[in-house]
Amino acid sequence: MAFNSMVSLKYETRKLTDCISIVSGIDLCNAIRTFHILAILCGLIIIGLLIYRKQILKQKSENEI
């Protein structure tokens, strides 16, 4: 999604330093920043789940018994 917004930033603004889209009026820089933050958070969550997967699966199997 960030890549898509960066393409929009290139083709929907007069200069690369502009952030407001001529077509839709959306602040593309804010959208790109938001998508980067969401990607980082999702990555951290995945890493956390991979690190603690044994504890998560162990707790689930103990509760089923």
N, CA, C and O atoms as CSV, one atom per row, in Angstrom:
chain,resi,resn,atom,element,x,y,z
A,1,MET,N,N,0.825,-1.192,0.000
A,1,MET,CA,C,0.000,0.000,0.000
A,1,MET,C,C,0.868,1.255,0.000
A,1,MET,O,O,0.534,2.251,-0.642
A,2,ALA,N,N,1.979,1.199,0.721
A,2,ALA,CA,C,2.886,2.347,0.728
A,2,ALA,C,C,3.479,2.549,-0.657
A,2,ALA,O,O,3.630,3.682,-1.113
A,3,PHE,N,N,3.818,1.445,-1.329
A,3,PHE,CA,C,4.358,1.546,-2.682
A,3,PHE,C,C,3.334,2.167,-3.626
A,3,PHE,O,O,3.692,2.996,-4.463
A,4,ASN,N,N,2.073,1.782,-3.506
A,4,ASN,CA,C,1.011,2.327,-4.330
A,4,ASN,C,C,0.864,3.827,-4.087
A,4,ASN,O,O,0.671,4.594,-5.030
A,5,SER,N,N,0.956,4.245,-2.828
A,5,SER,CA,C,0.854,5.670,-2.510
A,5,SER,C,C,2.059,6.443,-3.033
A,5,SER,O,O,1.935,7.608,-3.410
A,6,MET,N,N,3.226,5.799,-3.057
A,6,MET,CA,C,4.411,6.469,-3.583
A,6,MET,C,C,4.292,6.668,-5.097
A,6,MET,O,O,4.752,7.678,-5.628
A,7,VAL,N,N,3.674,5.706,-5.790
A,7,VAL,CA,C,3.420,5.865,-7.223
A,7,VAL,C,C,2.427,6.999,-7.432
A,7,VAL,O,O,2.591,7.805,-8.348
A,8,SER,N,N,1.406,7.069,-6.599
A,8,SER,CA,C,0.440,8.158,-6.684
A,8,SER,C,C,1.121,9.494,-6.431
A,8,SER,O,O,0.813,10.488,-7.088
A,9,LEU,N,N,2.048,9.517,-5.475
A,9,LEU,CA,C,2.782,10.742,-5.171
A,9,LEU,C,C,3.565,11.211,-6.388
A,9,LEU,O,O,3.672,12.411,-6.639
A,10,LYS,N,N,4.110,10.267,-7.140
A,10,LYS,CA,C,4.902,10.620,-8.322
A,10,LYS,C,C,4.027,11.176,-9.442
A,10,LYS,O,O,4.400,12.159,-10.081
A,11,TYR,N,N,2.877,10.566,-9.686
A,11,TYR,CA,C,2.073,10.928,-10.850
A,11,TYR,C,C,0.912,11.877,-10.555
A,11,TYR,O,O,0.349,12.450,-11.487
A,12,GLU,N,N,0.541,12.057,-9.304
A,12,GLU,CA,C,-0.609,12.900,-8.996
A,12,GLU,C,C,-0.227,14.229,-8.377
A,12,GLU,O,O,-1.098,14.973,-7.926
A,13,THR,N,N,1.055,14.542,-8.347
A,13,THR,CA,C,1.502,15.847,-7.838
A,13,THR,C,C,2.384,16.501,-8.890
A,13,THR,O,O,2.921,15.838,-9.777
A,14,ARG,N,N,2.519,17.820,-8.771
A,14,ARG,CA,C,3.360,18.551,-9.729
A,14,ARG,C,C,4.835,18.355,-9.435
A,14,ARG,O,O,5.639,18.205,-10.355
A,15,LYS,N,N,5.202,18.354,-8.142
A,15,LYS,CA,C,6.584,18.136,-7.729
A,15,LYS,C,C,6.607,17.011,-6.702
A,15,LYS,O,O,5.598,16.748,-6.048
A,16,LEU,N,N,7.745,16.349,-6.556
A,16,LEU,CA,C,7.850,15.276,-5.563
A,16,LEU,C,C,7.781,15.814,-4.144
A,16,LEU,O,O,7.491,15.065,-3.211
A,17,THR,N,N,8.045,17.109,-3.969
A,17,THR,CA,C,7.974,17.691,-2.626
A,17,THR,C,C,6.539,18.012,-2.219
A,17,THR,O,O,6.271,18.229,-1.037
A,18,ASP,N,N,5.612,18.048,-3.177
A,18,ASP,CA,C,4.195,18.264,-2.851
A,18,ASP,C,C,3.622,16.984,-2.264
A,18,ASP,O,O,4.020,15.883,-2.646
A,19,CYS,N,N,2.701,17.131,-1.348
A,19,CYS,CA,C,2.102,15.952,-0.713
A,19,CYS,C,C,0.618,15.790,-1.034
A,19,CYS,O,O,0.073,14.695,-0.891
A,20,ILE,N,N,-0.029,16.845,-1.459
A,20,ILE,CA,C,-1.464,16.789,-1.718
A,20,ILE,C,C,-1.706,16.357,-3.168
A,20,ILE,O,O,-1.172,16.953,-4.103
A,21,SER,N,N,-2.516,15.316,-3.335
A,21,SER,CA,C,-2.840,14.801,-4.655
A,21,SER,C,C,-3.733,15.786,-5.401
A,21,SER,O,O,-4.690,16.319,-4.840
A,22,ILE,N,N,-3.413,16.020,-6.660
A,22,ILE,CA,C,-4.241,16.886,-7.498
A,22,ILE,C,C,-5.553,16.185,-7.829
A,22,ILE,O,O,-6.589,16.839,-7.954
A,23,VAL,N,N,-5.522,14.879,-7.970
A,23,VAL,CA,C,-6.695,14.102,-8.384
A,23,VAL,C,C,-7.699,13.946,-7.242
A,23,VAL,O,O,-8.881,14.245,-7.408
A,24,SER,N,N,-7.228,13.476,-6.083
A,24,SER,CA,C,-8.157,13.157,-4.995
A,24,SER,C,C,-8.112,14.142,-3.828
A,24,SER,O,O,-9.043,14.177,-3.024
A,25,GLY,N,N,-7.063,14.935,-3.721
A,25,GLY,CA,C,-6.952,15.882,-2.617
A,25,GLY,C,C,-6.469,15.256,-1.320
A,25,GLY,O,O,-6.505,15.903,-0.274
A,26,ILE,N,N,-6.021,14.018,-1.367
A,26,ILE,CA,C,-5.562,13.303,-0.172
A,26,ILE,C,C,-4.100,13.659,0.086
A,26,ILE,O,O,-3.316,13.835,-0.846
A,27,ASP,N,N,-3.750,13.761,1.365
A,27,ASP,CA,C,-2.354,13.984,1.755
A,27,ASP,C,C,-1.610,12.653,1.616
A,27,ASP,O,O,-1.709,11.792,2.490
A,28,LEU,N,N,-0.878,12.488,0.537
A,28,LEU,CA,C,-0.207,11.227,0.240
A,28,LEU,C,C,0.971,10.963,1.177
A,28,LEU,O,O,1.267,9.806,1.474
A,29,CYS,N,N,1.638,11.998,1.643
A,29,CYS,CA,C,2.764,11.811,2.571
A,29,CYS,C,C,2.281,11.216,3.887
A,29,CYS,O,O,2.956,10.371,4.474
A,30,ASN,N,N,1.118,11.653,4.351
A,30,ASN,CA,C,0.545,11.114,5.582
A,30,ASN,C,C,0.161,9.642,5.385
A,30,ASN,O,O,0.360,8.822,6.281
A,31,ALA,N,N,-0.383,9.316,4.223
A,31,ALA,CA,C,-0.757,7.930,3.940
A,31,ALA,C,C,0.477,7.040,3.900
A,31,ALA,O,O,0.460,5.941,4.455
A,32,ILE,N,N,1.543,7.494,3.257
A,32,ILE,CA,C,2.776,6.710,3.176
A,32,ILE,C,C,3.351,6.479,4.570
A,32,ILE,O,O,3.766,5.368,4.900
A,33,ARG,N,N,3.375,7.522,5.380
A,33,ARG,CA,C,3.890,7.416,6.754
A,33,ARG,C,C,3.060,6.411,7.560
A,33,ARG,O,O,3.612,5.594,8.298
A,34,THR,N,N,1.745,6.475,7.416
A,34,THR,CA,C,0.859,5.559,8.136
A,34,THR,C,C,1.096,4.114,7.704
A,34,THR,O,O,1.154,3.220,8.548
A,35,PHE,N,N,1.232,3.877,6.408
A,35,PHE,CA,C,1.466,2.523,5.912
A,35,PHE,C,C,2.813,1.982,6.364
A,35,PHE,O,O,2.931,0.790,6.650
A,36,HIS,N,N,3.831,2.835,6.435
A,36,HIS,CA,C,5.135,2.387,6.926
A,36,HIS,C,C,5.051,1.986,8.396
A,36,HIS,O,O,5.630,0.976,8.797
A,37,ILE,N,N,4.344,2.762,9.194
A,37,ILE,CA,C,4.182,2.443,10.619
A,37,ILE,C,C,3.425,1.131,10.785
A,37,ILE,O,O,3.800,0.298,11.611
A,38,LEU,N,N,2.365,0.940,10.008
A,38,LEU,CA,C,1.592,-0.301,10.086
A,38,LEU,C,C,2.423,-1.507,9.662
A,38,LEU,O,O,2.305,-2.579,10.256
A,39,ALA,N,N,3.257,-1.345,8.646
A,39,ALA,CA,C,4.114,-2.446,8.204
A,39,ALA,C,C,5.123,-2.813,9.290
A,39,ALA,O,O,5.379,-3.996,9.518
A,40,ILE,N,N,5.692,-1.827,9.954
A,40,ILE,CA,C,6.642,-2.086,11.038
A,40,ILE,C,C,5.949,-2.791,12.199
A,40,ILE,O,O,6.490,-3.746,12.755
A,41,LEU,N,N,4.754,-2.328,12.569
A,41,LEU,CA,C,4.013,-2.960,13.662
A,41,LEU,C,C,3.652,-4.411,13.332
A,41,LEU,O,O,3.773,-5.291,14.183
A,42,CYS,N,N,3.214,-4.655,12.104
A,42,CYS,CA,C,2.887,-6.028,11.707
A,42,CYS,C,C,4.132,-6.905,11.740
A,42,CYS,O,O,4.061,-8.058,12.165
A,43,GLY,N,N,5.254,-6.385,11.305
A,43,GLY,CA,C,6.501,-7.132,11.358
A,43,GLY,C,C,6.901,-7.473,12.780
A,43,GLY,O,O,7.336,-8.591,13.054
A,44,LEU,N,N,6.755,-6.511,13.690
A,44,LEU,CA,C,7.088,-6.760,15.097
A,44,LEU,C,C,6.158,-7.802,15.717
A,44,LEU,O,O,6.597,-8.636,16.509
A,45,ILE,N,N,4.885,-7.756,15.359
A,45,ILE,CA,C,3.932,-8.742,15.872
A,45,ILE,C,C,4.290,-10.136,15.359
A,45,ILE,O,O,4.252,-11.103,16.120
A,46,ILE,N,N,4.632,-10.246,14.088
A,46,ILE,CA,C,5.012,-11.551,13.530
A,46,ILE,C,C,6.265,-12.080,14.207
A,46,ILE,O,O,6.336,-13.263,14.542
A,47,ILE,N,N,7.252,-11.222,14.413
A,47,ILE,CA,C,8.480,-11.644,15.098
A,47,ILE,C,C,8.166,-12.091,16.520
A,47,ILE,O,O,8.689,-13.106,16.979
A,48,GLY,N,N,7.321,-11.345,17.217
A,48,GLY,CA,C,6.925,-11.726,18.573
A,48,GLY,C,C,6.207,-13.057,18.615
A,48,GLY,O,O,6.449,-13.873,19.504
A,49,LEU,N,N,5.322,-13.279,17.655
A,49,LEU,CA,C,4.614,-14.560,17.607
A,49,LEU,C,C,5.565,-15.708,17.305
A,49,LEU,O,O,5.406,-16.802,17.847
A,50,LEU,N,N,6.552,-15.472,16.445
A,50,LEU,CA,C,7.531,-16.525,16.145
A,50,LEU,C,C,8.393,-16.841,17.362
A,50,LEU,O,O,8.715,-18.002,17.611
A,51,ILE,N,N,8.761,-15.826,18.107
A,51,ILE,CA,C,9.606,-16.035,19.296
A,51,ILE,C,C,8.847,-16.788,20.382
A,51,ILE,O,O,9.405,-17.684,21.016
A,52,TYR,N,N,7.582,-16.438,20.605
A,52,TYR,CA,C,6.797,-17.033,21.696
A,52,TYR,C,C,5.836,-18.117,21.228
A,52,TYR,O,O,4.889,-18.442,21.943
A,53,ARG,N,N,6.058,-18.692,20.033
A,53,ARG,CA,C,5.122,-19.683,19.510
A,53,ARG,C,C,5.043,-20.933,20.371
A,53,ARG,O,O,3.968,-21.515,20.512
A,54,LYS,N,N,6.165,-21.358,20.949
A,54,LYS,CA,C,6.140,-22.563,21.780
A,54,LYS,C,C,5.305,-22.337,23.033
A,54,LYS,O,O,4.540,-23.214,23.434
A,55,GLN,N,N,5.442,-21.169,23.656
A,55,GLN,CA,C,4.655,-20.872,24.853
A,55,GLN,C,C,3.171,-20.747,24.508
A,55,GLN,O,O,2.313,-21.182,25.276
A,56,ILE,N,N,2.875,-20.156,23.360
A,56,ILE,CA,C,1.474,-19.987,22.958
A,56,ILE,C,C,0.843,-21.347,22.674
A,56,ILE,O,O,-0.268,-21.622,23.128
A,57,LEU,N,N,1.542,-22.196,21.928
A,57,LEU,CA,C,1.012,-23.517,21.605
A,57,LEU,C,C,0.950,-24.410,22.834
A,57,LEU,O,O,0.024,-25.212,22.961
A,58,LYS,N,N,1.909,-24.291,23.738
A,58,LYS,CA,C,1.918,-25.089,24.961
A,58,LYS,C,C,0.729,-24.733,25.838
A,58,LYS,O,O,0.074,-25.624,26.379
A,59,GLN,N,N,0.441,-23.444,25.988
A,59,GLN,CA,C,-0.704,-23.004,26.786
A,59,GLN,C,C,-2.008,-23.492,26.176
A,59,GLN,O,O,-2.925,-23.873,26.904
A,60,LYS,N,N,-2.102,-23.488,24.873
A,60,LYS,CA,C,-3.327,-23.929,24.214
A,60,LYS,C,C,-3.536,-25.417,24.441
A,60,LYS,O,O,-4.653,-25.838,24.740
A,61,SER,N,N,-2.494,-26.221,24.308
A,61,SER,CA,C,-2.642,-27.663,24.477
A,61,SER,C,C,-2.894,-28.022,25.945
A,61,SER,O,O,-3.582,-29.007,26.213
A,62,GLU,N,N,-2.368,-27.269,26.890
A,62,GLU,CA,C,-2.637,-27.520,28.313
A,62,GLU,C,C,-4.078,-27.214,28.663
A,62,GLU,O,O,-4.669,-27.898,29.499
A,63,ASN,N,N,-4.657,-26.194,28.034
A,63,ASN,CA,C,-6.038,-25.841,28.305
A,63,ASN,C,C,-7.008,-26.856,27.726
A,63,ASN,O,O,-8.116,-27.003,28.243
A,64,GLU,N,N,-6.626,-27.559,26.670
A,64,GLU,CA,C,-7.499,-28.551,26.053
A,64,GLU,C,C,-7.579,-29.831,26.866
A,64,GLU,O,O,-8.566,-30.559,26.763
A,65,ILE,N,N,-6.547,-30.130,27.685
A,65,ILE,CA,C,-6.518,-31.380,28.447
A,65,ILE,C,C,-7.410,-31.307,29.633
A,65,ILE,O,O,-7.510,-32.272,30.390
